[in-house]
Amino acid sequence: MAVRVTPITNSDLRRVAEFLHTHLNGRVSAAEWERSVQVPWTVDAPNHGFMLVDTKRDGAVVGVHLAFYSERMIDGRPERFCNLGAWCVLPEYRIHGVRLLKALLDQPDLHFTDLSPSGTVVPINRRLKFQFLDTTTALMPNLPWPSWPRRHRVSADPRVVESTLTGSELRLYRDHAGTAAAHHLVLRSGDEWCYVVFRRDRRKRLPLFASILHVSNPELFRRMARPLARHLLLRHRIPATLVETRVTGHRPWPSMLLRSPRRKMFRSSRLRPDQIDYLYSELVCVAW
């Protein structure tokens, strides 16, 4: 067969990155694509996904499906994950595109997540027994609320984050500190703290949003939503925040619910939706 499916290895990353820069998202440079696939956390990854190559064109890359692997401790047991990343196939090879997804899903003993499926991918995933996560999302305006710095503090200083976090949250921070898309904050009130991870997001091609990916203390996050909004507006120049209630545990006020929040999906034989989060994924690695 002229079109072959092969694993993406380290030696393939440069040409895979150039393919994605050229054919998927030119805002992300080839160098940035290449760095994003080489995750900073420790994991025994079998590949970086799969690619289509055309042997009649000297092995040219004609399709790519990235994958981001991780191993997590859930209920005291190690669980292996494969997050399905960017999927791009040249139009004349689209008939072969599903072979990339099949190659990924045929790998044994993995839980799969797809946290940014396009509209055309969603029905394919459904046929392959993926489930939807509840992505009820509120849009919170980031307003310059009055501040009481002695009562509430918000810091993005890596030294403050490192010195505040402990245990599993500190491990999460150290695993993600080197990723391209994850931004890290600590909310502090008295002896309480909350670790927050967010990414800059686009809607209608406008990079005006922060999307909350992780919240360690939902109750403190609720109480400090306004100081956080002020910080994101004044320090990061982000006018609005997208807040999924499954991540934060509540809908902030003031806010409005989105009519059509973006879909997120997973496939697992034993994990529940509440055991799926957005870390160790394309969402923290690729700043598109």
N, C-alpha and C positions, 0 to 999 in steps of 0.2 A: 504494500500500500504506500502510495507516495506521501500521504500525510500521516505522520506518526505522533503518538502521544508519549512524551518522555518526562521524567521528573526534572524539576528545576534544581540544579546543584549550584554551589558557590561559583563555579567557573562560568555558569550561564547568566549570572546576575546582571552583568553590564548590558548584554544585548536584550535581555528581558526588560530592563529599566528603560533602555532607549525605545523599545517597542511601545511601552506604556506611555512614555512621554509624548511620543509621536502620534499614537492612535487613540489614547484614552483621555489623558488630562495633561495638557501642555503647561498648566500652571505649576505642576510639580516637575521639577527638573529631573533629568535622568539620574544625576548624582543623588538627589533626594529620594527617588524611587529605590535606588540601590541600597541606600542606608536604611530605609524604612523596613525593608524585608529582613535585614540582619538584626533580629530582636536583641535587646540588651539583657533580657532575663535568661537564666540557665534552663535549657531544655534540650533533650535529645530528639531533635527534629529529623524525620526521615527525608525531608525535602523542603523546598520553599513553595511547593505547589507543583503544577504540571503545565507543560507548554505543548503547542502543536508546532511541528516543524515540517516543512515541505522538502522532501529529499530531491525533488526535481528542480528546486531552486537553491541548491547547495546548502540545504538544511536551514533555510531562512525561517525565523520565527514568524508564525502567522496567527497565533492565538496564545493566550496566557490566562491561567487562573491561579492567583496567588493563594497561599495558605500561611496562617500564623499559628504555630503550635505552642501549647503550654501544658504544664502539669500542675494541678491544683489539689489542695487538701479540702475535701468536702465531707463533713460528718466523720472526720478522722480517717478518711480513706483517700488515697491518691487517685485522682481522676485525670485522664488525658483528654485534651481538647484540641480540636482543629477549627479555627475560625476561617471561614471562607472569605477571601479578600477579593481584590479587583479581578474582574472577568471580562476579557476583551478578545474578540475574534474578528479578523478581517471579514468583510461582507461575503466575499466569494468562498469563504471556508466555514460559514455559519452552520452548515449541515454537520460539521464535525465538532461543533462547540460543546455539545452535551457529553462528548467523550471525555473532556477535561473534568467535568463535574463527576462523572461516573468513576474516573480514576481516583479522585479524592475520596468519594464516599465508599469505595470498595476497600479502603484501608481499615483494618480491624481494630476493635477496642478503643474507639474514639467517640467522643461527644462532639457534635458539629453545631456551630453557630453561624448564622448569616445575618449580620447586624446592619447591613446597608444594601439589601437587595433592590435592584431596579424593578420597575413595574412589570417588565417582561419575565423577570426571574421568579417573581412570587408564585405564579401558577405552576411553574416547573417544580419549585420546592414543595408546593402542596402535594403534587402528585408523588413526590418522593418521601412523603410522610413527615415533612417538617411541620412544626407547630408554631403558631403565632405567640409572641410575648405581648403582654398588655402594655402598649406604648401610649396610653392616655397622657397627653402632653399639654401643659399650660405655658403660655407665653407671658413672662413677667417683664414689665418695663423696668429698666435700670435707671432709677431716679436719684437725684442728689439729695437723699434724705439727710436730715440733721444727724450729726454723729456725736456719740459719747465715748471718746477713746478710752477713758478709764474703765468703762463698763464692758465694752466690746472691742475686740481687736481682730483685724483681718490682715494676714501677712502672706506674701508670696516669697519672702526671703528664704532661700534654701537653708540657711543656717537656723532660722526659726523653725522651719518645717522639720528638719532633722533632729533638733533638740527637743521638740514637742512630742513627736510621735513615738510610740512604743509598740512592741510585740508585732502582731501580724500587720498592723497598719504601717509600721516602719519598714517592714519587708516589702509591702506593696509599693511604698514610695521609692525605695532603692531599686526595685525592679523596673520602675517606670520613669525614673528621673531623667534617663537618657533618651526617651522617645521623643519624636518630632512633634506630635500633636497634643500630648498631654500637658496641661498646665496645673500647677499644684498650689493649693491654699490651705492655710490653717485658720479656723475660726476659734477664737478664745474668749471665754467669759468666766472670770474667776478661775477656779480649778478645772473647769470643763474645757474640752477642746473637740473640734470636729475637723477631720481631714476631708478635703473636697478636691476632686479631680474634674476638670472641665476641658473641653476643646472648643476652639473657634469653629463656627459652622456657617454655611451659606444656605440661604433660601432665595430662590429666584436670582441666583448668581451674586447675591449681595452678602459680603462677609461681615454681617452686623450682629451675629448671635453667639452667645455662649451656650453650649449644651452640657448639662451636668451629667457626668458619667459615674461618679462614685461619691457617696456620702457616708461617713463612718458613724455619725451621731445625728439621726434624723430629727430628734427633738431639739437639739441645739441649733441645727440648721434652720428649723422652723422659726425659732426665736430670733435668729440673726439674719433672716432673709433680707431685711432692709440694709444693714451694714454691708452685706455681701453685694447687693445690687449697687450701692454707692461705690464700693471698691471697683467693681467691674466697669462701671461707667467712667470713673475719674482716673483710675490707674491703667486700665486696659483699653479704654475708649470703645467699649462694647455697649450699645444702647439697649439690648434686650437679652433675656435669658430663656432658654427652653428647658423646662423642668418636667421630667417624667415622674408621675406620682409613684411608680414602682421603685424608683431610685431614692426619692426624697421622703416618701411616706406621707406627703400631704400636698395640697395645692396652695401655693402662696397667694397672699392678697397684697395689692391688686394683681389680677392676672386674668387671662381669657383662655378658654380651652380651644385647641386647634380642631378644626373640623376633620382634617385628614392627616393625622400624625404619620410619620414615616414608619414603615413596617420593620419589625425585627423578628427573626425566626430561629428556631433551634430544632435539632433532632437528637434524641437520646432515648435509650431503652429503659433508663431507670431514674434520671434526674428530673426534678420538678422545675417549673418555670422560676420559682423563687430562688433556686440554686444557680441560676444563670445570671452573670453580670456582664459588664461591658469592658472590663480590663483585659489585658493580654490579647489584644485584638487589633485589627486594622484601624479602629477608631482612635487608638492612642498612638499608632505608629505612622499614619499617613496624614499629613496636613494638606488636604486638597482644597 
